[in-house]
Amino acid sequence: MRRPPTTGPIVLGMCYPPAWFGGPEASARVAAEVAALDPRIEVVEFVYEEGQQRRTRRGSPAGAAAARSDPAPLTDEQAAGFARVHAVIAIDLPFDVATLAPNLAWVQGVGAGTAQLESAGLAEAGIVCTSGAGTNAVGIAEFVVGRILEERKAFAALRESQRRHAWEPRFGPELEGAAVGLLGYGAINQAVAARLAPFGVTLLVCRRRAGEGAPPPGIAECVPPDGLHALLGRCDTVVAAVPETPDTIGWMDAAAFAAMAPGSFFVNVGRGTLVDEAALVDALTRGHLRGAAIDVASQEPLPANHPLWDAPNLSISPHCSTHPPSMAGRLHRLWVDNVARWLAGDDLVNVVPAPTGG
């Protein structure tokens, strides 16, 4: 990757909305910490944020092509900022960013997903992208465990009985002894595994790198993607936390839901495009699944008339399973560490592999 300039200022851009990460005072503290790494560093703050709906569109090839025909407007302040930066930390980027930012060498993504950033033409321009993977793992893993226990212990039904002043005992089965399948084994599902292990469950993993040695500690079995359906049939609960790639779009389709054990429970906290949502609604409506919980959808915000809203035994949350202040602290530490590595010529953390093939 291109190294920082050897003469003149090194301009670093902070381009995400400060309110997401503690407000202006918190952003100012981070800017000061980064600037202290090298006297040549100049931090410029300007917000470039396209919104969740557009960000979701840009996360898929078809959506990005449609968004390109209707580009987001660029203010004079944003254009001036991009024209100067050598590296940025950002949630969104304009299309053809290399033209707007000819000095840009490296982009630090805010979240684990970087597809919307990559659609700006980073790989084509030789611009390195690093993700925020792992910074939100703790909060999301706690949310997953909460959803599993909520469903298993019938908390929603108990709350409804209380609302009606009705003494209606409900006895939720124990989690101990259940088989839980983890689709993907990145930072999020590693954190999920660490929190579920004390419950005495059997943990099974489906991941691309299965077969490379023994399963990770605490994991009973690890299978490759072509073993997905067999694994699904063995699990009481399945937790999906995989990035969006051409291989994962629609991975949980009608055949996958049919392969799940009757009466099992499905959780998705990765990307909404993983799921054939019509197939999920059908599996819930027919009672093949006893329930599901999703924090992501293929369209965000989810339209008010979408069938998911009325699917039986489905808990929906609007992409809020993390805790932004906690995530912000980890993200800022990651960015400061990566800036120091970049200045020293060391390898960066969480480099996103450039796409291969045509």
matplotlib code that plots the C-alpha trace (Angstrom):
import matplotlib.pyplot as plt

x = [0.0, 1.0, 2.9, 2.4, 4.1, 7.7, 7.3, 4.5, 1.5, -0.1, -3.9, -6.2, -10.0, -12.6, -15.7, -18.4, -21.1, -19.5, -22.9, -22.5, -19.4, -19.8, -20.2, -17.8, -15.9, -15.1, -14.2, -11.9, -10.1, -9.6, -8.3, -5.8, -4.6, -4.1, -2.3, 0.1, 1.5, 3.4, 3.9, 3.2, -0.3, -3.2, -6.7, -9.7, -13.2, -16.0, -19.1, -19.9, -22.9, -25.3, -27.9, -28.8, -31.1, -28.5, -25.7, -27.6, -28.2, -24.5, -23.6, -24.7, -23.5, -27.0, -27.8, -24.5, -25.1, -28.5, -27.1, -24.4, -27.1, -28.4, -25.2, -25.5, -24.8, -21.3, -20.9, -18.0, -16.7, -16.8, -15.1, -12.4, -11.8, -11.5, -9.1, -6.6, -6.8, -4.2, -6.3, -9.8, -12.0, -15.5, -18.9, -19.6, -17.6, -18.7, -18.4, -15.0, -13.5, -9.9, -10.8, -12.1, -9.2, -6.1, -3.9, -6.1, -4.1, -6.1, -9.7, -10.6, -14.1, -16.4, -18.1, -17.4, -19.1, -17.2, -19.1, -20.6, -17.1, -15.6, -18.3, -16.5, -13.8, -11.1, -9.6, -9.5, -7.5, -5.2, -6.7, -6.4, -9.5, -9.5, -12.7, -13.9, -14.5, -14.6, -15.3, -19.0, -18.7, -19.4, -22.6, -24.0, -23.1, -24.9, -27.9, -27.9, -27.8, -30.6, -32.8, -32.1, -33.1, -36.0, -37.5, -36.5, -38.0, -41.1, -40.5, -42.7, -45.7, -45.1, -45.0, -48.3, -49.9, -48.7, -50.3, -53.6, -53.2, -53.4, -51.6, -50.5, -47.4, -45.1, -42.1, -39.3, -36.9, -33.3, -30.6, -28.2, -27.6, -28.9, -26.9, -26.2, -25.0, -22.9, -22.8, -19.5, -16.9, -15.6, -15.4, -19.1, -19.8, -16.6, -18.0, -21.4, -19.6, -17.7, -21.0, -23.0, -20.4, -21.1, -24.7, -23.5, -24.5, -22.8, -21.3, -21.1, -19.6, -20.0, -17.2, -15.1, -11.9, -13.2, -10.8, -7.7, -6.6, -8.7, -11.8, -11.3, -11.3, -14.8, -16.2, -17.4, -17.3, -16.4, -17.8, -17.3, -20.1, -21.1, -21.9, -24.4, -27.6, -26.4, -25.3, -28.6, -30.5, -28.6, -29.2, -31.8, -30.7, -28.7, -26.9, -25.8, -23.1, -21.5, -20.3, -22.0, -20.2, -21.4, -21.3, -23.4, -26.2, -29.3, -27.3, -30.2, -32.8, -35.9, -33.7, -31.6, -34.7, -36.2, -33.0, -33.2, -34.5, -38.3, -39.1, -35.7, -34.8, -32.9, -31.1, -29.4, -27.2, -24.9, -26.3, -30.0, -29.0, -28.0, -31.7, -34.4, -36.9, -40.0, -38.6, -38.1, -41.7, -42.9, -40.9, -42.4, -45.9, -45.9, -44.5, -41.4, -39.4, -40.6, -39.3, -36.6, -35.0, -33.4, -31.5, -30.9, -33.0, -32.4, -34.0, -33.2, -35.3, -37.7, -40.8, -43.9, -45.8, -43.0, -44.3, -41.6, -43.5, -46.4, -44.5, -45.5, -42.9, -40.5, -38.7, -37.4, -34.9, -33.8, -30.0, -29.4, -27.9, -24.6, -23.9, -22.4, -20.5, -18.8, -18.1, -16.8, -14.1, -12.9, -13.1, -11.0, -8.4, -8.2, -7.9, -5.1, -3.3, -3.6, -2.5, 0.6, 1.2, 0.7, 3.3, 5.8, 5.3, 3.8, 0.9, -2.5, -5.2, -8.4, -7.3, -10.1, -8.9, -9.2, -11.8, -10.4, -11.6, -13.6]
y = [0.0, 3.6, 4.9, 8.4, 11.3, 12.0, 15.7, 18.1, 17.3, 13.9, 14.7, 12.3, 12.7, 11.9, 11.6, 9.9, 11.8, 12.7, 12.1, 8.4, 8.2, 10.4, 13.8, 16.6, 16.5, 12.8, 13.3, 16.1, 13.9, 11.2, 13.7, 15.0, 11.5, 10.7, 14.0, 13.3, 10.3, 12.5, 16.3, 16.2, 14.9, 17.2, 15.9, 17.3, 16.6, 16.7, 14.5, 12.3, 10.1, 8.7, 7.1, 3.5, 2.9, 4.0, 2.3, -1.0, -0.6, 0.1, -3.1, -5.3, -5.1, -4.5, -1.9, -0.1, 0.1, 1.7, 4.1, 5.2, 6.5, 8.7, 9.8, 11.5, 15.3, 16.5, 19.8, 22.1, 21.3, 17.6, 18.0, 20.2, 17.6, 14.7, 16.6, 16.8, 13.5, 10.7, 8.4, 8.6, 6.8, 6.6, 4.9, 6.0, 7.3, 8.9, 6.9, 7.2, 8.5, 8.2, 11.1, 13.3, 12.2, 11.7, 11.3, 8.7, 5.6, 3.9, 3.8, 2.7, 1.5, 2.1, -1.2, -4.9, -4.6, -2.6, -3.4, 0.1, 1.5, -0.9, 0.2, 3.6, 2.0, 1.3, -1.8, -0.4, 2.5, 0.5, 2.0, -0.3, -0.8, -2.0, -2.9, -2.2, -6.0, -7.0, -3.5, -4.3, -8.1, -7.9, -5.9, -8.0, -11.2, -10.1, -9.2, -12.7, -14.4, -12.2, -13.1, -16.8, -16.7, -14.4, -17.0, -20.1, -18.8, -17.3, -13.9, -12.2, -14.5, -14.0, -10.2, -10.4, -12.5, -9.9, -7.1, -9.0, -9.6, -13.4, -16.0, -18.3, -20.3, -21.0, -23.2, -22.6, -25.5, -25.4, -24.2, -26.8, -29.7, -27.8, -27.8, -24.3, -23.8, -20.7, -19.6, -17.8, -17.7, -14.1, -11.8, -11.8, -15.5, -16.0, -13.7, -15.5, -18.9, -17.6, -16.4, -19.6, -22.1, -21.7, -22.7, -26.2, -26.2, -28.0, -25.5, -26.4, -24.0, -23.6, -21.5, -21.2, -22.2, -25.4, -28.3, -26.2, -28.2, -29.0, -27.1, -23.9, -24.4, -25.0, -25.9, -29.5, -29.6, -27.2, -27.9, -26.1, -24.3, -27.4, -29.1, -26.3, -28.3, -31.3, -29.0, -27.1, -30.3, -31.1, -27.7, -26.5, -22.9, -21.3, -17.9, -16.3, -13.6, -13.6, -10.8, -10.0, -11.6, -13.0, -16.4, -15.5, -13.6, -15.7, -18.5, -19.1, -19.9, -22.2, -25.3, -24.2, -23.4, -26.7, -28.4, -26.8, -29.1, -28.9, -26.5, -24.9, -21.2, -18.9, -15.6, -13.3, -10.4, -10.4, -9.1, -9.1, -10.3, -13.7, -14.6, -15.3, -13.4, -15.0, -18.4, -17.3, -16.0, -19.3, -21.4, -19.5, -19.5, -23.2, -23.7, -25.5, -23.0, -22.3, -18.7, -16.3, -13.1, -10.7, -7.5, -6.9, -6.9, -6.8, -3.4, -1.0, 0.7, -2.2, -0.9, -0.7, -3.0, -5.7, -9.3, -9.7, -7.4, -9.8, -13.2, -15.3, -15.7, -13.3, -10.7, -7.7, -5.1, -2.2, -3.0, -1.9, -4.9, -3.2, -0.4, 2.6, 4.2, 1.0, 0.3, 3.8, 3.3, 0.1, 1.6, 4.6, 2.5, 0.4, 3.5, 5.0, 1.7, 1.4, 4.9, 4.2, 1.0, 2.9, 5.5, 2.8, 0.8, -2.2, -4.4, -2.9, -4.7, -6.0, -5.5, -6.4, -8.7, -7.2, -8.9, -11.5, -12.7, -10.9]
z = [0.0, -0.4, 2.6, 4.2, 2.4, 3.5, 3.3, 4.1, 6.2, 6.6, 6.4, 8.1, 7.7, 10.3, 8.1, 10.3, 12.3, 15.6, 17.4, 16.7, 18.7, 21.8, 20.2, 19.2, 22.5, 22.1, 18.5, 19.4, 22.0, 19.4, 16.8, 19.4, 20.2, 16.6, 15.9, 18.8, 16.9, 14.5, 14.3, 10.6, 11.1, 10.5, 11.3, 9.4, 10.4, 7.9, 7.8, 4.8, 5.5, 2.9, 5.3, 6.2, 3.2, 0.6, 2.5, 2.3, -1.4, -2.0, -0.2, -3.1, -6.8, -8.2, -5.5, -6.0, -9.8, -9.2, -6.6, -9.0, -11.4, -8.6, -6.7, -3.4, -3.5, -2.4, -0.5, -1.1, 2.4, 1.7, -1.7, -0.2, 2.6, 0.2, -2.0, 0.8, 2.7, 2.7, 4.9, 6.3, 8.9, 7.3, 7.2, 3.6, 0.6, -2.7, -5.9, -7.7, -4.5, -6.0, -8.4, -5.6, -3.3, -5.4, -2.3, -0.6, 0.3, 3.1, 4.4, 7.9, 7.9, 10.9, 10.9, 10.1, 6.8, 4.1, 0.9, 0.7, 1.0, -1.5, -4.1, -4.2, -6.3, -3.6, -5.1, -8.6, -7.3, -5.1, -1.9, 1.1, 3.2, 6.8, 8.7, 12.2, 12.7, 16.3, 17.7, 18.1, 18.9, 22.6, 22.3, 19.5, 21.2, 24.4, 22.3, 20.6, 24.0, 25.2, 22.1, 22.6, 26.3, 25.7, 23.2, 25.1, 28.4, 26.8, 28.2, 25.7, 26.6, 30.3, 29.8, 27.9, 30.7, 33.2, 31.1, 31.3, 35.0, 34.2, 36.3, 33.5, 34.2, 31.3, 31.7, 29.2, 28.4, 29.6, 27.2, 28.6, 26.3, 23.2, 19.9, 18.6, 15.1, 14.3, 10.7, 10.3, 13.0, 12.9, 16.0, 16.6, 16.6, 18.6, 21.2, 21.0, 21.5, 24.6, 26.1, 25.3, 26.3, 30.1, 29.5, 28.6, 24.9, 22.1, 19.6, 15.8, 13.3, 9.5, 8.1, 4.9, 6.6, 8.1, 7.8, 8.4, 11.5, 14.6, 15.4, 17.5, 21.3, 22.6, 19.2, 18.9, 15.1, 12.2, 8.7, 5.3, 3.5, 1.5, 4.9, 5.8, 5.4, 7.3, 10.2, 10.2, 10.7, 13.9, 15.6, 18.0, 17.5, 14.6, 14.8, 11.6, 11.6, 8.2, 6.0, 2.7, -0.2, -3.6, -1.9, 1.1, -0.6, -0.3, 1.5, 3.9, 1.2, 1.1, 1.0, 3.9, 6.1, 5.1, 6.2, 9.7, 12.4, 12.9, 15.8, 15.7, 16.2, 13.8, 14.6, 12.1, 13.2, 10.1, 6.9, 5.8, 2.3, 3.7, 4.1, 1.5, 3.5, 1.8, 2.7, 6.3, 6.5, 5.0, 7.4, 10.4, 9.0, 8.5, 12.0, 10.7, 12.8, 16.3, 16.0, 14.7, 15.6, 13.0, 13.6, 9.9, 6.7, 3.0, 3.0, 5.8, 7.0, 6.6, 4.7, 6.9, 4.5, 4.4, 5.1, 7.8, 10.2, 10.4, 10.4, 13.4, 16.2, 14.6, 16.7, 14.6, 15.8, 13.5, 13.2, 16.8, 18.5, 19.2, 21.7, 19.9, 22.8, 23.6, 20.0, 19.5, 22.2, 20.6, 17.1, 18.1, 19.7, 16.5, 14.4, 16.5, 16.5, 12.7, 12.1, 14.2, 12.2, 8.9, 9.9, 10.9, 7.7, 9.7, 8.6, 9.4, 11.4, 9.7, 6.1, 3.7, 1.0, -2.5, -4.7, -7.1, -10.4, -13.0]

ax = plt.figure().add_subplot(projection="3d")
ax.plot(x, y, z, "-o")
ax.set_aspect("equal")
plt.show()
